[in-house]
């Protein structure tokens, strides 16, 4: 969406663990596939505001590979922005 990737990852700080990078530039990994997940009517500024808001609740120190991870973040984000 807008040539960007939105994700959540862990670190040791009580700050946002949300990350926005250019598509295919995530943590030095190679993008292998893009999957269309829905349609959004939000513009880029609105998406950025939503990601910033979510960062207040998705702190890096709270990351847990089994209970609060990047997949959970993505599922919550999609519920908000996609039809």
N, CA, C and O atoms as a GROMACS GRO file, in nm:
protein
  332
    1UNK      N    1   0.084  -0.116   0.000
    1UNK     CA    2   0.000   0.000   0.000
    1UNK      C    3   0.090   0.123   0.000
    1UNK      O    4   0.173   0.140   0.089
    2UNK      N    5   0.072   0.207  -0.099
    2UNK     CA    6   0.152   0.328  -0.115
    2UNK      C    7   0.302   0.298  -0.127
    2UNK      O    8   0.385   0.385  -0.101
    3UNK      N    9   0.335   0.175  -0.166
    3UNK     CA   10   0.476   0.136  -0.179
    3UNK      C   11   0.546   0.117  -0.046
    3UNK      O   12   0.669   0.119  -0.039
    4UNK      N   13   0.467   0.098   0.060
    4UNK     CA   14   0.522   0.085   0.195
    4UNK      C   15   0.482  -0.046   0.258
    4UNK      O   16   0.383  -0.108   0.219
    5UNK      N   17   0.560  -0.089   0.358
    5UNK     CA   18   0.526  -0.203   0.442
    5UNK      C   19   0.509  -0.154   0.586
    5UNK      O   20   0.585  -0.068   0.632
    6UNK      N   21   0.412  -0.207   0.654
    6UNK     CA   22   0.383  -0.170   0.792
    6UNK      C   23   0.399  -0.294   0.878
    6UNK      O   24   0.340  -0.398   0.847
    7UNK      N   25   0.478  -0.286   0.984
    7UNK     CA   26   0.500  -0.406   1.064
    7UNK      C   27   0.522  -0.369   1.211
    7UNK      O   28   0.524  -0.252   1.248
    8UNK      N   29   0.538  -0.473   1.291
    8UNK     CA   30   0.559  -0.459   1.435
    8UNK      C   31   0.668  -0.556   1.476
    8UNK      O   32   0.668  -0.672   1.436
    9UNK      N   33   0.760  -0.507   1.558
    9UNK     CA   34   0.868  -0.592   1.605
    9UNK      C   35   0.909  -0.557   1.747
    9UNK      O   36   0.871  -0.453   1.800
   10UNK      N   37   0.986  -0.644   1.806
   10UNK     CA   38   1.024  -0.628   1.945
   10UNK      C   39   1.156  -0.556   1.965
   10UNK      O   40   1.246  -0.562   1.881
   11UNK      N   41   1.165  -0.490   2.078
   11UNK     CA   42   1.288  -0.432   2.129
   11UNK      C   43   1.270  -0.412   2.280
   11UNK      O   44   1.164  -0.444   2.332
   12UNK      N   45   1.367  -0.361   2.349
   12UNK     CA   46   1.361  -0.356   2.495
   12UNK      C   47   1.302  -0.227   2.551
   12UNK      O   48   1.307  -0.206   2.672
   13UNK      N   49   1.249  -0.141   2.468
   13UNK     CA   50   1.202  -0.010   2.513
   13UNK      C   51   1.049  -0.002   2.521
   13UNK      O   52   0.978  -0.074   2.451
   14UNK      N   53   1.001   0.087   2.608
   14UNK     CA   54   0.856   0.110   2.622
   14UNK      C   55   0.812   0.214   2.520
   14UNK      O   56   0.747   0.313   2.555
   15UNK      N   57   0.848   0.192   2.396
   15UNK     CA   58   0.814   0.279   2.284
   15UNK      C   59   0.753   0.194   2.175
   15UNK      O   60   0.758   0.071   2.179
   16UNK      N   61   0.697   0.262   2.077
   16UNK     CA   62   0.633   0.193   1.966
   16UNK      C   63   0.726   0.090   1.903
   16UNK      O   64   0.845   0.115   1.883
   17UNK      N   65   0.668  -0.024   1.871
   17UNK     CA   66   0.740  -0.127   1.797
   17UNK      C   67   0.695  -0.131   1.652
   17UNK      O   68   0.735  -0.220   1.576
   18UNK      N   69   0.611  -0.034   1.613
   18UNK     CA   70   0.564  -0.031   1.475
   18UNK      C   71   0.672   0.026   1.385
   18UNK      O   72   0.750   0.112   1.426
   19UNK      N   73   0.676  -0.024   1.264
   19UNK     CA   74   0.779   0.014   1.168
   19UNK      C   75   0.714   0.036   1.032
   19UNK      O   76   0.626  -0.040   0.991
   20UNK      N   77   0.758   0.140   0.963
   20UNK     CA   78   0.715   0.166   0.826
   20UNK      C   79   0.840   0.176   0.741
   20UNK      O   80   0.928   0.257   0.768
   21UNK      N   81   0.848   0.092   0.637
   21UNK     CA   82   0.962   0.094   0.546
   21UNK      C   83   0.910   0.086   0.403
   21UNK      O   84   0.794   0.053   0.380
   22UNK      N   85   0.998   0.119   0.309
   22UNK     CA   86   0.961   0.103   0.169
   22UNK      C   87   0.946  -0.046   0.139
   22UNK      O   88   1.022  -0.129   0.190
   23UNK      N   89   0.850  -0.079   0.056
   23UNK     CA   90   0.820  -0.217   0.021
   23UNK      C   91   0.946  -0.291  -0.024
   23UNK      O   92   1.020  -0.245  -0.110
   24UNK      N   93   0.967  -0.408   0.037
   24UNK     CA   94   1.081  -0.491   0.003
   24UNK      C   95   1.209  -0.454   0.075
   24UNK      O   96   1.315  -0.509   0.045
   25UNK      N   97   1.201  -0.362   0.171
   25UNK     CA   98   1.321  -0.316   0.240
   25UNK      C   99   1.314  -0.346   0.390
   25UNK      O  100   1.368  -0.270   0.470
   26UNK      N  101   1.248  -0.452   0.427
   26UNK     CA  102   1.226  -0.483   0.568
   26UNK      C  103   1.339  -0.567   0.626
   26UNK      O  104   1.358  -0.682   0.586
   27UNK      N  105   1.414  -0.510   0.720
   27UNK     CA  106   1.519  -0.579   0.795
   27UNK      C  107   1.620  -0.650   0.705
   27UNK      O  108   1.674  -0.753   0.742
   28UNK      N  109   1.645  -0.594   0.588
   28UNK     CA  110   1.742  -0.653   0.498
   28UNK      C  111   1.698  -0.782   0.433
   28UNK      O  112   1.778  -0.852   0.372
   29UNK      N  113   1.570  -0.816   0.446
   29UNK     CA  114   1.518  -0.939   0.388
   29UNK      C  115   1.473  -0.915   0.245
   29UNK      O  116   1.443  -0.802   0.207
   30UNK      N  117   1.470  -1.019   0.166
   30UNK     CA  118   1.427  -1.009   0.028
   30UNK      C  119   1.277  -1.038   0.018
   30UNK      O  120   1.230  -1.141   0.064
   31UNK      N  121   1.204  -0.945  -0.044
   31UNK     CA  122   1.060  -0.964  -0.065
   31UNK      C  123   1.040  -1.074  -0.168
   31UNK      O  124   1.093  -1.068  -0.279
   32UNK      N  125   0.964  -1.176  -0.129
   32UNK     CA  126   0.940  -1.289  -0.218
   32UNK      C  127   0.801  -1.288  -0.279
   32UNK      O  128   0.781  -1.339  -0.389
   33UNK      N  129   0.705  -1.230  -0.208
   33UNK     CA  130   0.568  -1.235  -0.256
   33UNK      C  131   0.488  -1.120  -0.195
   33UNK      O  132   0.510  -1.082  -0.080
   34UNK      N  133   0.396  -1.066  -0.273
   34UNK     CA  134   0.301  -0.968  -0.225
   34UNK      C  135   0.163  -1.030  -0.232
   34UNK      O  136   0.126  -1.088  -0.334
   35UNK      N  137   0.087  -1.018  -0.124
   35UNK     CA  138  -0.048  -1.076  -0.119
   35UNK      C  139  -0.148  -0.963  -0.099
   35UNK      O  140  -0.139  -0.888  -0.002
   36UNK      N  141  -0.241  -0.951  -0.191
   36UNK     CA  142  -0.347  -0.850  -0.178
   36UNK      C  143  -0.444  -0.895  -0.070
   36UNK      O  144  -0.495  -1.007  -0.076
   37UNK      N  145  -0.471  -0.809   0.027
   37UNK     CA  146  -0.554  -0.848   0.140
   37UNK      C  147  -0.686  -0.773   0.149
   37UNK      O  148  -0.772  -0.810   0.228
   38UNK      N  149  -0.704  -0.672   0.071
   38UNK     CA  150  -0.828  -0.597   0.076
   38UNK      C  151  -0.811  -0.460   0.014
   38UNK      O  152  -0.708  -0.429  -0.045
   39UNK      N  153  -0.914  -0.379   0.030
   39UNK     CA  154  -0.917  -0.244  -0.025
   39UNK      C  155  -0.931  -0.147   0.090
   39UNK      O  156  -1.004  -0.172   0.186
   40UNK      N  157  -0.860  -0.035   0.080
   40UNK     CA  158  -0.875   0.070   0.179
   40UNK      C  159  -0.910   0.201   0.109
   40UNK      O  160  -0.868   0.225  -0.004
   41UNK      N  161  -0.984   0.283   0.177
   41UNK     CA  162  -1.018   0.415   0.125
   41UNK      C  163  -0.946   0.524   0.203
   41UNK      O  164  -0.973   0.643   0.184
   42UNK      N  165  -0.856   0.484   0.291
   42UNK     CA  166  -0.776   0.581   0.365
   42UNK      C  167  -0.661   0.630   0.278
   42UNK      O  168  -0.607   0.555   0.198
   43UNK      N  169  -0.624   0.757   0.293
   43UNK     CA  170  -0.508   0.808   0.221
   43UNK      C  171  -0.382   0.786   0.306
   43UNK      O  172  -0.391   0.739   0.419
   44UNK      N  173  -0.267   0.821   0.250
   44UNK     CA  174  -0.141   0.795   0.318
   44UNK      C  175  -0.132   0.869   0.452
   44UNK      O  176  -0.083   0.812   0.550
   45UNK      N  177  -0.176   0.991   0.457
   45UNK     CA  178  -0.171   1.066   0.584
   45UNK      C  179  -0.257   0.998   0.690
   45UNK      O  180  -0.216   0.988   0.806
   46UNK      N  181  -0.374   0.951   0.652
   46UNK     CA  182  -0.462   0.882   0.747
   46UNK      C  183  -0.400   0.750   0.793
   46UNK      O  184  -0.410   0.715   0.911
   47UNK      N  185  -0.338   0.678   0.702
   47UNK     CA  186  -0.271   0.553   0.738
   47UNK      C  187  -0.159   0.582   0.837
   47UNK      O  188  -0.145   0.510   0.937
   48UNK      N  189  -0.080   0.684   0.812
   48UNK     CA  190   0.027   0.720   0.904
   48UNK      C  191  -0.027   0.754   1.042
   48UNK      O  192   0.034   0.718   1.143
   49UNK      N  193  -0.140   0.824   1.047
   49UNK     CA  194  -0.202   0.858   1.176
   49UNK      C  195  -0.248   0.732   1.249
   49UNK      O  196  -0.234   0.722   1.371
   50UNK      N  197  -0.302   0.636   1.176
   50UNK     CA  198  -0.347   0.511   1.235
   50UNK      C  199  -0.227   0.433   1.289
   50UNK      O  200  -0.233   0.380   1.400
   51UNK      N  201  -0.119   0.425   1.212
   51UNK     CA  202   0.002   0.354   1.256
   51UNK      C  203   0.060   0.422   1.380
   51UNK      O  204   0.100   0.353   1.474
   52UNK      N  205   0.063   0.553   1.382
   52UNK     CA  206   0.113   0.626   1.498
   52UNK      C  207   0.027   0.598   1.620
   52UNK      O  208   0.078   0.575   1.730
   53UNK      N  209  -0.104   0.599   1.602
   53UNK     CA  210  -0.197   0.569   1.712
   53UNK      C  211  -0.174   0.426   1.763
   53UNK      O  212  -0.167   0.404   1.884
   54UNK      N  213  -0.163   0.331   1.672
   54UNK     CA  214  -0.142   0.192   1.712
   54UNK      C  215  -0.011   0.176   1.788
   54UNK      O  216   0.000   0.090   1.875
   55UNK      N  217   0.090   0.257   1.754
   55UNK     CA  218   0.218   0.252   1.823
   55UNK      C  219   0.208   0.280   1.972
   55UNK      O  220   0.294   0.238   2.050
   56UNK      N  221   0.101   0.351   2.012
   56UNK     CA  222   0.078   0.377   2.154
   56UNK      C  223   0.042   0.249   2.230
   56UNK      O  224   0.053   0.244   2.353
   57UNK      N  225   0.000   0.146   2.158
   57UNK     CA  226  -0.045   0.021   2.220
   57UNK      C  227   0.043  -0.098   2.184
   57UNK      O  228   0.036  -0.203   2.248
   58UNK      N  229   0.125  -0.083   2.081
   58UNK     CA  230   0.210  -0.191   2.034
   58UNK      C  231   0.356  -0.154   2.062
   58UNK      O  232   0.431  -0.118   1.971
   59UNK      N  233   0.395  -0.163   2.189
   59UNK     CA  234   0.532  -0.130   2.231
   59UNK      C  235   0.625  -0.246   2.201
   59UNK      O  236   0.587  -0.363   2.211
   60UNK      N  237   0.746  -0.212   2.165
   60UNK     CA  238   0.846  -0.315   2.134
   60UNK      C  239   0.871  -0.410   2.249
   60UNK      O  240   0.892  -0.530   2.227
   61UNK      N  241   0.869  -0.360   2.373
   61UNK     CA  242   0.897  -0.444   2.490
   61UNK      C  243   0.787  -0.547   2.514
   61UNK      O  244   0.809  -0.645   2.586
   62UNK      N  245   0.670  -0.527   2.455
   62UNK     CA  246   0.557  -0.619   2.473
   62UNK      C  247   0.552  -0.730   2.369
   62UNK      O  248   0.466  -0.818   2.375
   63UNK      N  249   0.644  -0.726   2.273
   63UNK     CA  250   0.644  -0.828   2.168
   63UNK      C  251   0.660  -0.967   2.230
   63UNK      O  252   0.746  -0.989   2.315
   64UNK      N  253   0.577  -1.057   2.185
   64UNK     CA  254   0.586  -1.197   2.227
   64UNK      C  255   0.561  -1.283   2.103
   64UNK      O  256   0.460  -1.263   2.035
   65UNK      N  257   0.650  -1.376   2.072
   65UNK     CA  258   0.634  -1.453   1.949
   65UNK      C  259   0.507  -1.537   1.944
   65UNK      O  260   0.468  -1.582   1.836
   66UNK      N  261   0.443  -1.560   2.058
   66UNK     CA  262   0.324  -1.645   2.059
   66UNK      C  263   0.195  -1.570   2.089
   66UNK      O  264   0.087  -1.618   2.055
   67UNK      N  265   0.204  -1.452   2.153
   67UNK     CA  266   0.081  -1.384   2.196
   67UNK      C  267   0.063  -1.243   2.140
   67UNK      O  268  -0.050  -1.197   2.128
   68UNK      N  269   0.169  -1.175   2.107
   68UNK     CA  270   0.159  -1.039   2.054
   68UNK      C  271   0.275  -1.019   1.957
   68UNK      O  272   0.383  -0.973   1.995
   69UNK      N  273   0.249  -1.055   1.831
   69UNK     CA  274   0.356  -1.055   1.733
   69UNK      C  275   0.316  -0.979   1.606
   69UNK      O  276   0.211  -0.916   1.602
   70UNK      N  277   0.401  -0.986   1.506
   70UNK     CA  278   0.376  -0.913   1.382
   70UNK      C  279   0.248  -0.957   1.313
   70UNK      O  280   0.181  -0.875   1.251
   71UNK      N  281   0.213  -1.083   1.323
   71UNK     CA  282   0.089  -1.130   1.262
   71UNK      C  283  -0.034  -1.074   1.334
   71UNK      O  284  -0.132  -1.038   1.269
   72UNK      N  285  -0.028  -1.066   1.466
   72UNK     CA  286  -0.138  -1.006   1.542
   72UNK      C  287  -0.153  -0.858   1.506
   72UNK      O  288  -0.265  -0.808   1.491
   73UNK      N  289  -0.041  -0.788   1.494
   73UNK     CA  290  -0.044  -0.647   1.455
   73UNK      C  291  -0.110  -0.631   1.318
   73UNK      O  292  -0.198  -0.547   1.301
   74UNK      N  293  -0.067  -0.711   1.222
   74UNK     CA  294  -0.121  -0.702   1.087
   74UNK      C  295  -0.271  -0.730   1.085
   74UNK      O  296  -0.346  -0.661   1.017
   75UNK      N  297  -0.314  -0.830   1.158
   75UNK     CA  298  -0.456  -0.862   1.166
   75UNK      C  299  -0.535  -0.744   1.221
   75UNK      O  300  -0.641  -0.711   1.168
   76UNK      N  301  -0.485  -0.680   1.326
   76UNK     CA  302  -0.553  -0.565   1.383
   76UNK      C  303  -0.553  -0.446   1.287
   76UNK      O  304  -0.654  -0.376   1.275
   77UNK      N  305  -0.442  -0.422   1.220
   77UNK     CA  306  -0.434  -0.313   1.124
   77UNK      C  307  -0.534  -0.333   1.011
   77UNK      O  308  -0.604  -0.239   0.973
   78UNK      N  309  -0.542  -0.454   0.959
   78UNK     CA  310  -0.633  -0.481   0.849
   78UNK      C  311  -0.779  -0.465   0.889
   78UNK      O  312  -0.861  -0.421   0.809
   79UNK      N  313  -0.812  -0.500   1.012
   79UNK     CA  314  -0.949  -0.479   1.061
   79UNK      C  315  -0.986  -0.332   1.058
   79UNK      O  316  -1.103  -0.298   1.036
   80UNK      N  317  -0.888  -0.246   1.080
   80UNK     CA  318  -0.915  -0.102   1.084
   80UNK      C  319  -0.923  -0.043   0.944
   80UNK      O  320  -1.012   0.037   0.916
   81UNK      N  321  -0.831  -0.080   0.856
   81UNK     CA  322  -0.818  -0.006   0.730
   81UNK      C  323  -0.879  -0.072   0.607
   81UNK      O  324  -0.895  -0.006   0.504
   82UNK      N  325  -0.914  -0.199   0.614
   82UNK     CA  326  -0.964  -0.268   0.493
   82UNK      C  327  -1.112  -0.300   0.503
   82UNK      O  328  -1.168  -0.321   0.611
   83UNK      N  329  -1.172  -0.303   0.388
   83UNK     CA  330  -1.311  -0.346   0.377
   83UNK      C  331  -1.318  -0.493   0.350
   83UNK      O  332  -1.427  -0.548   0.338
   0.00000   0.00000   0.00000
